[in-house]
Amino acid sequence: MNYYELLYIVQPTVSEEELKSVMDDIGERIGKAKGEILKNEVWQKRNLAYPIKKFKQGYYILVHYKAESQVPKIIEERLRIVENVLRFMHTNMLDKDIAKYQPKPKNAENTEEQVDGKPE
């Protein structure tokens, strides 16, 4: 499985219910494709760098997920037809970000260290 980062912008005029509906739809599609959502957060309404479809603001939503390689194409196809989505960007996650989500190996720090064959 690969790790992906999806950032998409939803129109600022949508209600909280519609925003939740878009987020749930994306989450369901990832789940149906046997993917796993690691993080799904709303960055609230922010100003856009330039107007998009006459909107100067939008709700930014960040999703980190783990899935097979064909899933981003499925998600992008859906985002293209959802009217409330202004823009989206899909990327592979960086190794440093992936490390946050991978299980940590058990350290042997609690074991006694030996120096010159003698336990300390």
Phi, psi and omega per residue, in radians:
M1 nan 2.596 3.132
N2 -1.885 2.759 3.111
Y3 -1.836 2.337 -3.085
Y4 -2.269 2.705 3.049
E5 -2.154 2.232 3.135
L6 -2.127 2.209 3.051
L7 -2.139 2.156 3.097
Y8 -2.357 2.703 -3.070
I9 -2.030 2.242 -3.135
V10 -1.899 2.564 -3.129
Q11 -0.928 2.504 -3.117
P12 -1.302 -0.201 -3.086
T13 -1.531 -0.064 -3.112
V14 -1.305 2.637 3.078
S15 -1.386 2.952 3.124
E16 -1.088 -0.607 3.130
E17 -1.147 -0.751 3.126
E18 -1.162 -0.678 3.107
L19 -1.102 -0.792 3.116
K20 -1.111 -0.638 3.126
S21 -1.099 -0.764 3.117
V22 -1.111 -0.784 -3.135
M23 -1.099 -0.741 3.128
D24 -1.139 -0.667 3.128
D25 -1.075 -0.788 3.123
I26 -1.138 -0.755 3.119
G27 -1.072 -0.715 3.114
E28 -1.127 -0.718 -3.137
R29 -1.147 -0.652 3.070
I30 -1.159 -0.741 3.132
G31 -1.131 -0.711 3.125
K32 -1.117 -0.513 3.131
A33 -1.533 0.279 3.122
K34 1.090 0.590 3.045
G35 -1.673 3.029 -3.124
E36 -2.332 2.168 3.104
I37 -1.425 2.197 -3.138
L38 -1.695 -0.555 -3.118
K39 -2.684 2.390 3.123
N40 -2.535 1.782 -3.068
E41 -2.338 2.590 3.100
V42 -1.748 2.245 3.113
W43 -1.575 0.251 -3.116
Q44 1.157 -3.016 -3.088
K45 -1.414 2.245 -3.141
R46 -2.306 2.770 3.078
N47 -1.281 2.473 3.074
L48 -1.502 2.710 3.114
A49 -1.161 -0.556 3.107
Y50 -2.642 2.716 -3.118
P51 -1.119 2.412 3.074
I52 -2.192 2.127 -3.098
K53 0.897 0.696 3.124
K54 1.203 0.227 3.067
F55 -1.765 2.403 3.107
K56 -1.822 -0.134 3.121
Q57 -2.353 2.914 3.092
G58 -2.939 2.803 3.061
Y59 -1.521 2.098 3.099
Y60 -1.588 2.289 3.136
I61 -2.220 2.219 -3.127
L62 -1.929 2.275 3.117
V63 -2.250 2.201 2.965
H64 -1.872 2.298 3.126
Y65 -2.620 2.860 -3.141
K66 -2.095 2.243 -3.101
A67 -2.844 3.062 3.082
E68 -1.277 2.894 -3.006
S69 -1.184 -0.349 -3.123
Q70 -1.489 -0.216 -3.058
V71 -1.145 -0.756 3.126
P72 -0.962 -0.645 3.120
K73 -1.125 -0.703 3.122
I74 -1.110 -0.774 -3.126
I75 -1.153 -0.757 -3.135
E76 -1.114 -0.674 3.091
E77 -1.059 -0.700 3.130
R78 -1.203 -0.771 -3.106
L79 -1.118 -0.525 3.132
R80 -1.158 -0.529 -3.076
I81 -1.708 -0.172 3.087
V82 -1.342 2.100 -3.043
E83 -1.148 -0.543 -3.062
N84 -1.349 -0.209 -3.119
V85 -1.566 2.129 -3.122
L86 -1.462 -0.843 -3.124
R87 -2.601 2.791 3.032
F88 -2.620 2.743 3.105
M89 -2.508 2.240 -3.103
H90 -2.032 2.232 3.108
T91 -2.448 2.822 2.966
N92 -1.338 2.503 -3.141
M93 -1.294 2.627 3.080
L94 -1.285 2.689 -3.128
D95 -1.024 -0.657 -3.129
K96 -1.159 -0.563 3.094
D97 -1.344 -0.613 3.112
I98 -1.101 -0.635 -3.112
A99 -1.040 -0.497 3.118
K100 -1.137 -0.503 -3.031
Y101 -1.757 -0.155 -3.137
Q102 -1.532 2.563 3.133
P103 -1.104 2.459 -3.113
K104 -1.487 2.422 3.103
P105 -1.216 2.595 3.135
K106 -1.279 2.223 -3.126
N107 -1.436 2.649 3.085
A108 -1.736 0.501 -3.100
E109 -1.170 -0.523 -3.079
N110 -1.387 -0.201 3.121
T111 -1.381 2.676 -3.134
E112 -1.261 2.351 3.089
E113 -1.598 2.506 3.127
Q114 -1.897 2.375 3.077
V115 -2.138 2.172 -3.101
D116 0.982 0.604 3.078
G117 1.392 -0.002 -3.138
K118 -1.956 2.347 3.076
P119 -1.245 2.517 3.128
E120 -1.457 nan nan
